Amino acid sequence: MKHFTVGPNDAGQRLDRFLAKIAPLLPGTLAQKYIRLKRVRVNGVPGKRDTRLAEGDELAIYIGDEFFNRPDKDNALTGRDMQIDARQRMARSERFGEGVNVDHRR
């Protein structure tokens, strides 16, 4: 668990945008999921994605520490890595018969 206090520069910012700023390795979709699962609390109350933060708000964030590191060449995915991963998933799904269009109109 990590605690953060919203400063004057971050006041008025949406919760999901603030989360992206403090946890740069956290994918946006996973951030939305953690907010939905109430793992992000603002002043002790579960936050909503569009909650506007005010100066002095206390955030308690219950997510893994690995997302709070700064991206570097060892922990950040590049666009090429994501393309390769997508190709591998597509090949795997075709191998197991998923995603194959079958015409049933005979």
SELO-275984 format. One record per residue: x, y, z of N, C-alpha, C, O in turn; chain; residue in three letters. Coordinates in steps of 0.001 Angstrom, whole numbers, plus 500000, padded with zeros to 6 digits. Layout:
{n_u X | n_v Y | n_w Z | ca_u X | ca_v Y | ca_w Z | c_u X | c_v Y | c_w Z | o_u X | o_v Y | o_w Z | kenu A | vexti ALA} $
...
END
This chain:
{n_u 500849 | n_v 498822 | n_w 500000 | ca_u 500000 | ca_v 500000 | ca_w 500000 | c_u 500891 | c_v 501236 | c_w 500000 | o_u 501905 | o_v 501296 | o_w 500696 | kenu A | vexti MET} $
{n_u 500496 | n_v 502195 | n_w 499223 | ca_u 501216 | ca_v 503475 | ca_w 499162 | c_u 500250 | c_v 504593 | c_w 499507 | o_u 499058 | o_v 504532 | o_w 499205 | kenu A | vexti LYS} $
{n_u 500799 | n_v 505617 | n_w 500148 | ca_u 500011 | ca_v 506802 | ca_w 500506 | c_u 500574 | c_v 508008 | c_w 499767 | o_u 501788 | o_v 508174 | o_w 499655 | kenu A | vexti HIS} $
{n_u 499695 | n_v 508823 | n_w 499280 | ca_u 500073 | ca_v 510057 | ca_w 498597 | c_u 499191 | c_v 511186 | c_w 499096 | o_u 498025 | o_v 510979 | o_w 499431 | kenu A | vexti PHE} $
{n_u 499764 | n_v 512390 | n_w 499142 | ca_u 499009 | ca_v 513600 | ca_w 499448 | c_u 499039 | c_v 514470 | c_w 498204 | o_u 500102 | o_v 514723 | o_w 497638 | kenu A | vexti THR} $
{n_u 497879 | n_v 514922 | n_w 497787 | ca_u 497770 | ca_v 515733 | ca_w 496576 | c_u 498305 | c_v 517130 | c_w 496867 | o_u 497885 | o_v 517787 | o_w 497820 | kenu A | vexti VAL} $
{n_u 499234 | n_v 517566 | n_w 496032 | ca_u 499817 | ca_v 518892 | ca_w 496179 | c_u 499083 | c_v 519926 | c_w 495346 | o_u 498126 | o_v 519598 | o_w 494646 | kenu A | vexti GLY} $
{n_u 499528 | n_v 521175 | n_w 495418 | ca_u 498842 | ca_v 522245 | ca_w 494674 | c_u 498927 | c_v 522071 | c_w 493157 | o_u 498018 | o_v 522492 | o_w 492442 | kenu A | vexti PRO} $
{n_u 499998 | n_v 521462 | n_w 492655 | ca_u 500124 | ca_v 521264 | ca_w 491203 | c_u 499167 | c_v 520211 | c_w 490662 | o_u 498831 | o_v 520226 | o_w 489478 | kenu A | vexti ASN} $
{n_u 498728 | n_v 519300 | n_w 491519 | ca_u 497852 | ca_v 518223 | ca_w 491072 | c_u 496390 | c_v 518457 | c_w 491436 | o_u 495535 | o_v 517643 | o_w 491089 | kenu A | vexti ASP} $
{n_u 496093 | n_v 519534 | n_w 492114 | ca_u 494710 | ca_v 519835 | ca_w 492494 | c_u 493878 | c_v 520068 | c_w 491233 | o_u 494333 | o_v 520725 | o_w 490297 | kenu A | vexti ALA} $
{n_u 492669 | n_v 519532 | n_w 491213 | ca_u 491786 | ca_v 519670 | ca_w 490071 | c_u 491958 | c_v 518585 | c_w 489024 | o_u 491198 | o_v 518524 | o_w 488058 | kenu A | vexti GLY} $
{n_u 492955 | n_v 517729 | n_w 489210 | ca_u 493217 | ca_v 516664 | ca_w 488254 | c_u 492298 | c_v 515471 | c_w 488528 | o_u 491936 | o_v 515217 | o_w 489676 | kenu A | vexti GLN} $
{n_u 491922 | n_v 514740 | n_w 487471 | ca_u 491102 | ca_v 513548 | ca_w 487658 | c_u 491927 | c_v 512437 | c_w 488286 | o_u 493142 | o_v 512367 | o_w 488099 | kenu A | vexti ARG} $
{n_u 491258 | n_v 511574 | n_w 489029 | ca_u 491936 | ca_v 510493 | ca_w 489734 | c_u 492688 | c_v 509575 | c_w 488790 | o_u 493830 | o_v 509215 | o_w 489077 | kenu A | vexti LEU} $
{n_u 492088 | n_v 509183 | n_w 487671 | ca_u 492766 | ca_v 508265 | ca_w 486757 | c_u 494012 | c_v 508895 | c_w 486130 | o_u 494999 | o_v 508203 | o_w 485882 | kenu A | vexti ASP} $
{n_u 493966 | n_v 510192 | n_w 485877 | ca_u 495148 | ca_v 510880 | ca_w 485317 | c_u 496265 | c_v 510980 | c_w 486358 | o_u 497443 | o_v 510830 | o_w 486035 | kenu A | vexti ARG} $
{n_u 495879 | n_v 511232 | n_w 487602 | ca_u 496871 | ca_v 511309 | ca_w 488674 | c_u 497524 | c_v 509947 | c_w 488876 | o_u 498731 | o_v 509861 | o_w 489101 | kenu A | vexti PHE} $
{n_u 496741 | n_v 508903 | n_w 488797 | ca_u 497254 | ca_v 507548 | ca_w 488954 | c_u 498256 | c_v 507220 | c_w 487847 | o_u 499282 | o_v 506591 | o_w 488104 | kenu A | vexti LEU} $
{n_u 497959 | n_v 507643 | n_w 486622 | ca_u 498885 | ca_v 507430 | ca_w 485502 | c_u 500196 | c_v 508181 | c_w 485719 | o_u 501256 | o_v 507733 | o_w 485282 | kenu A | vexti ALA} $
{n_u 500116 | n_v 509311 | n_w 486389 | ca_u 501315 | ca_v 510117 | ca_w 486640 | c_u 502203 | c_v 509487 | c_w 487704 | o_u 503425 | o_v 509466 | o_w 487556 | kenu A | vexti LYS} $
{n_u 501608 | n_v 508975 | n_w 488771 | ca_u 502420 | ca_v 508446 | ca_w 489871 | c_u 502819 | c_v 506987 | c_w 489669 | o_u 503770 | o_v 506516 | o_w 490294 | kenu A | vexti ILE} $
{n_u 502105 | n_v 506265 | n_w 488804 | ca_u 502421 | ca_v 504863 | ca_w 488516 | c_u 502596 | c_v 504706 | c_w 487007 | o_u 501698 | o_v 504201 | o_w 486334 | kenu A | vexti ALA} $
{n_u 503739 | n_v 505131 | n_w 486467 | ca_u 503899 | ca_v 505165 | ca_w 485014 | c_u 503897 | c_v 503796 | c_w 484336 | o_u 503655 | o_v 503721 | o_w 483131 | kenu A | vexti PRO} $
{n_u 504158 | n_v 502720 | n_w 485063 | ca_u 504167 | ca_v 501396 | ca_w 484459 | c_u 502819 | c_v 500694 | c_w 484555 | o_u 502676 | o_v 499565 | o_w 484087 | kenu A | vexti LEU} $
{n_u 501841 | n_v 501342 | n_w 485150 | ca_u 500513 | ca_v 500760 | ca_w 485292 | c_u 499703 | c_v 501028 | c_w 484021 | o_u 499424 | o_v 502185 | o_w 483707 | kenu A | vexti LEU} $
{n_u 499322 | n_v 499983 | n_w 483286 | ca_u 498513 | ca_v 500202 | ca_w 482083 | c_u 497181 | c_v 500865 | c_w 482435 | o_u 496629 | o_v 500626 | o_w 483509 | kenu A | vexti PRO} $
{n_u 496678 | n_v 501683 | n_w 481545 | ca_u 495446 | ca_v 502425 | ca_w 481804 | c_u 494255 | c_v 501533 | c_w 482114 | o_u 493446 | o_v 501845 | o_w 482988 | kenu A | vexti GLY} $
{n_u 494151 | n_v 500413 | n_w 481388 | ca_u 493023 | ca_v 499516 | ca_w 481628 | c_u 493102 | c_v 498878 | c_w 483006 | o_u 492081 | o_v 498666 | o_w 483661 | kenu A | vexti THR} $
{n_u 494316 | n_v 498573 | n_w 483441 | ca_u 494484 | ca_v 497998 | ca_w 484774 | c_u 494216 | c_v 499039 | c_w 485851 | o_u 493683 | o_v 498713 | o_w 486912 | kenu A | vexti LEU} $
{n_u 494580 | n_v 500287 | n_w 485586 | ca_u 494271 | ca_v 501370 | ca_w 486524 | c_u 492758 | c_v 501509 | c_w 486688 | o_u 492263 | o_v 501671 | o_w 487803 | kenu A | vexti ALA} $
{n_u 492022 | n_v 501444 | n_w 485572 | ca_u 490564 | ca_v 501523 | ca_w 485640 | c_u 489995 | c_v 500368 | c_w 486459 | o_u 489060 | o_v 500544 | o_w 487239 | kenu A | vexti GLN} $
{n_u 490577 | n_v 499184 | n_w 486269 | ca_u 490108 | ca_v 498011 | ca_w 487009 | c_u 490355 | c_v 498183 | c_w 488501 | o_u 489482 | o_v 497871 | o_w 489310 | kenu A | vexti LYS} $
{n_u 491534 | n_v 498675 | n_w 488876 | ca_u 491849 | ca_v 498865 | ca_w 490295 | c_u 490938 | c_v 499922 | c_w 490916 | o_u 490543 | o_v 499792 | o_w 492075 | kenu A | vexti TYR} $
{n_u 490607 | n_v 500946 | n_w 490171 | ca_u 489671 | ca_v 501957 | ca_w 490683 | c_u 488301 | c_v 501314 | c_w 490882 | o_u 487653 | o_v 501533 | o_w 491906 | kenu A | vexti ILE} $
{n_u 487861 | n_v 500527 | n_w 489912 | ca_u 486568 | ca_v 499851 | ca_w 490000 | c_u 486515 | c_v 498856 | c_w 491156 | o_u 485468 | o_v 498680 | o_w 491780 | kenu A | vexti ARG} $
{n_u 487662 | n_v 498196 | n_w 491445 | ca_u 487734 | ca_v 497218 | ca_w 492534 | c_u 487960 | c_v 497871 | c_w 493900 | o_u 488154 | o_v 497183 | o_w 494902 | kenu A | vexti LEU} $
{n_u 487933 | n_v 499202 | n_w 493927 | ca_u 488072 | ca_v 499987 | ca_w 495161 | c_u 489439 | c_v 499823 | c_w 495825 | o_u 489551 | o_v 499866 | o_w 497050 | kenu A | vexti LYS} $
{n_u 490477 | n_v 499634 | n_w 495004 | ca_u 491835 | ca_v 499567 | ca_w 495525 | c_u 492481 | c_v 500938 | c_w 495603 | o_u 493611 | o_v 501069 | o_w 496073 | kenu A | vexti ARG} $
{n_u 491773 | n_v 501956 | n_w 495147 | ca_u 492254 | ca_v 503336 | ca_w 495227 | c_u 491234 | c_v 504109 | c_w 496055 | o_u 490063 | o_v 504207 | o_w 495690 | kenu A | vexti VAL} $
{n_u 491698 | n_v 504655 | n_w 497174 | ca_u 490796 | ca_v 505384 | ca_w 498072 | c_u 491250 | c_v 506833 | c_w 498197 | o_u 492440 | o_v 507128 | o_w 498305 | kenu A | vexti ARG} $
{n_u 490275 | n_v 507717 | n_w 498178 | ca_u 490525 | ca_v 509145 | ca_w 498340 | c_u 489888 | c_v 509559 | c_w 499659 | o_u 488669 | o_v 509488 | o_w 499821 | kenu A | vexti VAL} $
{n_u 490714 | n_v 509988 | n_w 500590 | ca_u 490251 | ca_v 510371 | ca_w 501930 | c_u 489440 | c_v 509252 | c_w 502591 | o_u 488445 | o_v 509509 | o_w 503268 | kenu A | vexti ASN} $
{n_u 489881 | n_v 508011 | n_w 502385 | ca_u 489237 | ca_v 506861 | ca_w 503008 | c_u 488012 | c_v 506329 | c_w 502290 | o_u 487441 | o_v 505325 | o_w 502715 | kenu A | vexti GLY} $
{n_u 487598 | n_v 506973 | n_w 501220 | ca_u 486415 | ca_v 506568 | ca_w 500461 | c_u 486875 | c_v 506042 | c_w 499104 | o_u 487750 | o_v 506645 | o_w 498483 | kenu A | vexti VAL} $
{n_u 486302 | n_v 504922 | n_w 498624 | ca_u 486693 | ca_v 504438 | ca_w 497296 | c_u 486507 | c_v 505522 | c_w 496236 | o_u 485463 | o_v 506170 | o_w 496160 | kenu A | vexti PRO} $
{n_u 487550 | n_v 505701 | n_w 495421 | ca_u 487502 | ca_v 506744 | ca_w 494403 | c_u 486805 | c_v 506282 | c_w 493141 | o_u 486693 | o_v 505086 | o_w 492874 | kenu A | vexti GLY} $
{n_u 486347 | n_v 507232 | n_w 492384 | ca_u 485770 | ca_v 506980 | ca_w 491068 | c_u 486747 | c_v 507540 | c_w 490039 | o_u 487564 | o_v 508407 | o_w 490351 | kenu A | vexti LYS} $
{n_u 486655 | n_v 507039 | n_w 488818 | ca_u 487587 | ca_v 507437 | ca_w 487766 | c_u 487604 | c_v 508938 | c_w 487551 | o_u 488669 | o_v 509526 | o_w 487367 | kenu A | vexti ARG} $
{n_u 486445 | n_v 509559 | n_w 487572 | ca_u 486351 | ca_v 510981 | ca_w 487265 | c_u 486355 | c_v 511874 | c_w 488503 | o_u 486006 | o_v 513051 | o_w 488414 | kenu A | vexti ASP} $
{n_u 486742 | n_v 511334 | n_w 489649 | ca_u 486851 | ca_v 512144 | ca_w 490865 | c_u 487908 | c_v 513225 | c_w 490663 | o_u 489030 | o_v 512931 | o_w 490251 | kenu A | vexti THR} $
{n_u 487553 | n_v 514460 | n_w 490949 | ca_u 488527 | ca_v 515555 | ca_w 490871 | c_u 489225 | c_v 515681 | c_w 492212 | o_u 488574 | o_v 515769 | o_w 493253 | kenu A | vexti ARG} $
{n_u 490538 | n_v 515690 | n_w 492186 | ca_u 491324 | ca_v 515759 | ca_w 493409 | c_u 491486 | c_v 517203 | c_w 493857 | o_u 491576 | o_v 518118 | o_w 493040 | kenu A | vexti LEU} $
{n_u 491520 | n_v 517387 | n_w 495160 | ca_u 491737 | ca_v 518716 | ca_w 495738 | c_u 493048 | c_v 518701 | c_w 496515 | o_u 493499 | o_v 517648 | o_w 496964 | kenu A | vexti ALA} $
{n_u 493646 | n_v 519857 | n_w 496668 | ca_u 494894 | ca_v 519948 | ca_w 497418 | c_u 494670 | c_v 519432 | c_w 498839 | o_u 493709 | o_v 519808 | o_w 499511 | kenu A | vexti GLU} $
{n_u 495584 | n_v 518560 | n_w 499280 | ca_u 495488 | ca_v 517998 | ca_w 500619 | c_u 494750 | c_v 516669 | c_w 500692 | o_u 494727 | o_v 516039 | o_w 501749 | kenu A | vexti GLY} $
{n_u 494139 | n_v 516224 | n_w 499581 | ca_u 493480 | ca_v 514919 | ca_w 499582 | c_u 494513 | c_v 513831 | c_w 499865 | o_u 495647 | o_v 513890 | o_w 499389 | kenu A | vexti ASP} $
{n_u 494099 | n_v 512843 | n_w 500646 | ca_u 494957 | ca_v 511707 | ca_w 500973 | c_u 494533 | c_v 510519 | c_w 500122 | o_u 493364 | o_v 510134 | o_w 500123 | kenu A | vexti GLU} $
{n_u 495488 | n_v 509935 | n_w 499392 | ca_u 495210 | ca_v 508762 | ca_w 498576 | c_u 495886 | c_v 507544 | c_w 499182 | o_u 497065 | o_v 507588 | o_w 499530 | kenu A | vexti LEU} $
{n_u 495143 | n_v 506467 | n_w 499304 | ca_u 495689 | ca_v 505177 | ca_w 499709 | c_u 495514 | c_v 504257 | c_w 498511 | o_u 494395 | o_v 504040 | o_w 498046 | kenu A | vexti ALA} $
{n_u 496624 | n_v 503716 | n_w 498011 | ca_u 496603 | ca_v 502926 | ca_w 496792 | c_u 497103 | c_v 501523 | c_w 497110 | o_u 498231 | o_v 501341 | o_w 497569 | kenu A | vexti ILE} $
{n_u 496253 | n_v 500541 | n_w 496863 | ca_u 496550 | ca_v 499149 | ca_w 497175 | c_u 496867 | c_v 498383 | c_w 495887 | o_u 496079 | o_v 497549 | o_w 495440 | kenu A | vexti TYR} $
{n_u 498019 | n_v 498673 | n_w 495304 | ca_u 498467 | ca_v 497954 | ca_w 494106 | c_u 499943 | c_v 497631 | c_w 494280 | o_u 500595 | o_v 498144 | o_w 495189 | kenu A | vexti ILE} $
{n_u 500468 | n_v 496776 | n_w 493403 | ca_u 501853 | ca_v 496328 | ca_w 493499 | c_u 502868 | c_v 497452 | c_w 493341 | o_u 502647 | o_v 498413 | o_w 492604 | kenu A | vexti GLY} $
{n_u 503978 | n_v 497310 | n_w 494045 | ca_u 505032 | ca_v 498326 | ca_w 494005 | c_u 505727 | c_v 498414 | c_w 492650 | o_u 506309 | o_v 499446 | o_w 492316 | kenu A | vexti ASP} $
{n_u 505668 | n_v 497338 | n_w 491869 | ca_u 506389 | ca_v 497334 | ca_w 490595 | c_u 505861 | c_v 498367 | c_w 489611 | o_u 506569 | o_v 498728 | o_w 488671 | kenu A | vexti GLU} $
{n_u 504645 | n_v 498850 | n_w 489798 | ca_u 504074 | ca_v 499835 | ca_w 488879 | c_u 504559 | c_v 501254 | c_w 489167 | o_u 504359 | o_v 502149 | o_w 488345 | kenu A | vexti PHE} $
{n_u 505188 | n_v 501474 | n_w 490310 | ca_u 505596 | ca_v 502819 | ca_w 490682 | c_u 507020 | c_v 503147 | c_w 490238 | o_u 507469 | o_v 504277 | o_w 490427 | kenu A | vexti PHE} $
{n_u 507732 | n_v 502202 | n_w 489662 | ca_u 509073 | ca_v 502457 | ca_w 489159 | c_u 509006 | c_v 503320 | c_w 487904 | o_u 507976 | o_v 503370 | o_w 487231 | kenu A | vexti ASN} $
{n_u 510077 | n_v 503978 | n_w 487604 | ca_u 510157 | ca_v 504758 | ca_w 486371 | c_u 510486 | c_v 503814 | c_w 485223 | o_u 511284 | o_v 502893 | o_w 485398 | kenu A | vexti ARG} $
{n_u 509891 | n_v 504022 | n_w 484056 | ca_u 510192 | ca_v 503145 | ca_w 482920 | c_u 511651 | c_v 503268 | c_w 482497 | o_u 512196 | o_v 504369 | o_w 482422 | kenu A | vexti PRO} $
{n_u 512267 | n_v 502143 | n_w 482226 | ca_u 513603 | ca_v 502130 | ca_w 481646 | c_u 513670 | c_v 500987 | c_w 480645 | o_u 512658 | o_v 500336 | o_w 480386 | kenu A | vexti ASP} $
{n_u 514837 | n_v 500734 | n_w 480083 | ca_u 514922 | ca_v 499730 | ca_w 479013 | c_u 514637 | c_v 498320 | c_w 479500 | o_u 514322 | o_v 497449 | o_w 478689 | kenu A | vexti LYS} $
{n_u 514737 | n_v 498070 | n_w 480793 | ca_u 514521 | ca_v 496723 | ca_w 481314 | c_u 513070 | c_v 496426 | c_w 481656 | o_u 512664 | o_v 495265 | o_w 481618 | kenu A | vexti ASP} $
{n_u 512272 | n_v 497444 | n_w 481991 | ca_u 510918 | ca_v 497160 | ca_w 482462 | c_u 509810 | c_v 497748 | c_w 481587 | o_u 508633 | o_v 497534 | o_w 481876 | kenu A | vexti ASN} $
{n_u 510146 | n_v 498466 | n_w 480550 | ca_u 509116 | ca_v 499093 | ca_w 479717 | c_u 508928 | c_v 498299 | c_w 478430 | o_u 509896 | o_v 497838 | o_w 477825 | kenu A | vexti ALA} $
{n_u 507688 | n_v 498148 | n_w 478024 | ca_u 507399 | ca_v 497514 | ca_w 476741 | c_u 507507 | c_v 498554 | c_w 475639 | o_u 507038 | o_v 499683 | o_w 475781 | kenu A | vexti LEU} $
{n_u 508121 | n_v 498161 | n_w 474557 | ca_u 508173 | ca_v 499047 | ca_w 473397 | c_u 507051 | c_v 498664 | c_w 472453 | o_u 506401 | o_v 497635 | o_w 472641 | kenu A | vexti THR} $
{n_u 506823 | n_v 499466 | n_w 471459 | ca_u 505799 | ca_v 499162 | ca_w 470473 | c_u 506080 | c_v 497849 | c_w 469759 | o_u 505157 | o_v 497100 | o_w 469438 | kenu A | vexti GLY} $
{n_u 507362 | n_v 497568 | n_w 469509 | ca_u 507736 | ca_v 496318 | ca_w 468853 | c_u 507401 | c_v 495130 | c_w 469738 | o_u 506908 | o_v 494116 | o_w 469244 | kenu A | vexti ARG} $
{n_u 507658 | n_v 495234 | n_w 471035 | ca_u 507319 | ca_v 494140 | ca_w 471956 | c_u 505823 | c_v 493866 | c_w 471939 | o_u 505406 | o_v 492708 | o_w 471961 | kenu A | vexti ASP} $
{n_u 505014 | n_v 494913 | n_w 471900 | ca_u 503565 | ca_v 494737 | ca_w 471903 | c_u 503090 | c_v 494108 | c_w 470597 | o_u 502152 | o_v 493311 | o_w 470605 | kenu A | vexti MET} $
{n_u 503728 | n_v 494457 | n_w 469463 | ca_u 503357 | ca_v 493857 | ca_w 468186 | c_u 503670 | c_v 492375 | c_w 468176 | o_u 502866 | o_v 491570 | o_w 467707 | kenu A | vexti GLN} $
{n_u 504849 | n_v 492005 | n_w 468698 | ca_u 505242 | ca_v 490600 | ca_w 468758 | c_u 504275 | c_v 489834 | c_w 469649 | o_u 503852 | o_v 488731 | o_w 469301 | kenu A | vexti ILE} $
{n_u 503925 | n_v 490404 | n_w 470789 | ca_u 503001 | ca_v 489754 | ca_w 471705 | c_u 501640 | c_v 489559 | c_w 471046 | o_u 501027 | o_v 488503 | o_w 471205 | kenu A | vexti ASP} $
{n_u 501164 | n_v 490546 | n_w 470320 | ca_u 499873 | ca_v 490438 | ca_w 469646 | c_u 499917 | c_v 489345 | c_w 468584 | o_u 498955 | o_v 488591 | o_w 468433 | kenu A | vexti ALA} $
{n_u 501026 | n_v 489251 | n_w 467845 | ca_u 501151 | ca_v 488199 | ca_w 466832 | c_u 501149 | c_v 486813 | c_w 467481 | o_u 500534 | o_v 485883 | o_w 466959 | kenu A | vexti ARG} $
{n_u 501837 | n_v 486676 | n_w 468620 | ca_u 501880 | ca_v 485387 | ca_w 469310 | c_u 500496 | c_v 484991 | c_w 469806 | o_u 500114 | o_v 483825 | o_w 469704 | kenu A | vexti GLN} $
{n_u 499737 | n_v 485948 | n_w 470342 | ca_u 498390 | ca_v 485646 | ca_w 470815 | c_u 497484 | c_v 485250 | c_w 469652 | o_u 496667 | o_v 484339 | o_w 469785 | kenu A | vexti ARG} $
{n_u 497626 | n_v 485931 | n_w 468507 | ca_u 496803 | ca_v 485614 | ca_w 467360 | c_u 497133 | c_v 484210 | c_w 466834 | o_u 496226 | o_v 483445 | o_w 466508 | kenu A | vexti MET} $
{n_u 498408 | n_v 483875 | n_w 466752 | ca_u 498802 | ca_v 482547 | ca_w 466287 | c_u 498300 | c_v 481476 | c_w 467243 | o_u 497850 | o_v 480417 | o_w 466805 | kenu A | vexti ALA} $
{n_u 498372 | n_v 481736 | n_w 468535 | ca_u 497907 | ca_v 480780 | ca_w 469535 | c_u 496406 | c_v 480563 | c_w 469414 | o_u 495938 | o_v 479428 | o_w 469504 | kenu A | vexti ARG} $
{n_u 495640 | n_v 481642 | n_w 469209 | ca_u 494193 | ca_v 481496 | ca_w 469104 | c_u 493810 | c_v 480756 | c_w 467827 | o_u 492852 | o_v 479984 | o_w 467832 | kenu A | vexti SER} $
{n_u 494531 | n_v 480974 | n_w 466746 | ca_u 494240 | ca_v 480257 | ca_w 465509 | c_u 494575 | c_v 478779 | c_w 465653 | o_u 493882 | o_v 477926 | o_w 465098 | kenu A | vexti GLU} $
{n_u 495621 | n_v 478477 | n_w 466386 | ca_u 496034 | ca_v 477100 | ca_w 466597 | c_u 494958 | c_v 476314 | c_w 467351 | o_u 494756 | o_v 475130 | o_w 467082 | kenu A | vexti ARG} $
{n_u 494277 | n_v 476955 | n_w 468280 | ca_u 493267 | ca_v 476281 | ca_w 469079 | c_u 491852 | c_v 476497 | c_w 468549 | o_u 490883 | o_v 476187 | o_w 469242 | kenu A | vexti PHE} $
{n_u 491720 | n_v 477024 | n_w 467333 | ca_u 490423 | ca_v 477152 | ca_w 466696 | c_u 489618 | c_v 478361 | c_w 467131 | o_u 488455 | o_v 478489 | o_w 466749 | kenu A | vexti GLY} $
{n_u 490200 | n_v 479246 | n_w 467914 | ca_u 489493 | ca_v 480454 | ca_w 468316 | c_u 489703 | c_v 481512 | c_w 467252 | o_u 490760 | o_v 481564 | o_w 466624 | kenu A | vexti GLU} $
{n_u 488737 | n_v 482327 | n_w 467054 | ca_u 488886 | ca_v 483441 | ca_w 466131 | c_u 488845 | c_v 483032 | c_w 464668 | o_u 489095 | o_v 483858 | o_w 463790 | kenu A | vexti GLY} $
{n_u 488534 | n_v 481770 | n_w 464391 | ca_u 488449 | ca_v 481315 | ca_w 463011 | c_u 487007 | c_v 481480 | c_w 462546 | o_u 486086 | o_v 480974 | o_w 463187 | kenu A | vexti VAL} $
{n_u 486810 | n_v 482172 | n_w 461454 | ca_u 485463 | ca_v 482385 | ca_w 460933 | c_u 484995 | c_v 481136 | c_w 460195 | o_u 485658 | o_v 480655 | o_w 459276 | kenu A | vexti ASN} $
{n_u 483872 | n_v 480633 | n_w 460600 | ca_u 483293 | ca_v 479453 | ca_w 459965 | c_u 481960 | c_v 479856 | c_w 459353 | o_u 481125 | o_v 480479 | o_w 460008 | kenu A | vexti VAL} $
{n_u 481772 | n_v 479493 | n_w 458094 | ca_u 480531 | ca_v 479818 | ca_w 457409 | c_u 479542 | c_v 478682 | c_w 457632 | o_u 479753 | o_v 477568 | o_w 457153 | kenu A | vexti ASP} $
{n_u 478458 | n_v 478963 | n_w 458363 | ca_u 477471 | ca_v 477952 | ca_w 458694 | c_u 476254 | c_v 478006 | c_w 457784 | o_u 475217 | o_v 477440 | o_w 458129 | kenu A | vexti HIS} $
{n_u 476342 | n_v 478666 | n_w 456633 | ca_u 475182 | ca_v 478856 | ca_w 455762 | c_u 475044 | c_v 477773 | c_w 454693 | o_u 474421 | o_v 478060 | o_w 453670 | kenu A | vexti ARG} $
{n_u 475533 | n_v 476636 | n_w 454828 | ca_u 475475 | ca_v 475600 | ca_w 453785 | c_u 474105 | c_v 475180 | c_w 453475 | o_u 473903 | o_v 474318 | o_w 452620 | kenu A | vexti ARG} $
END
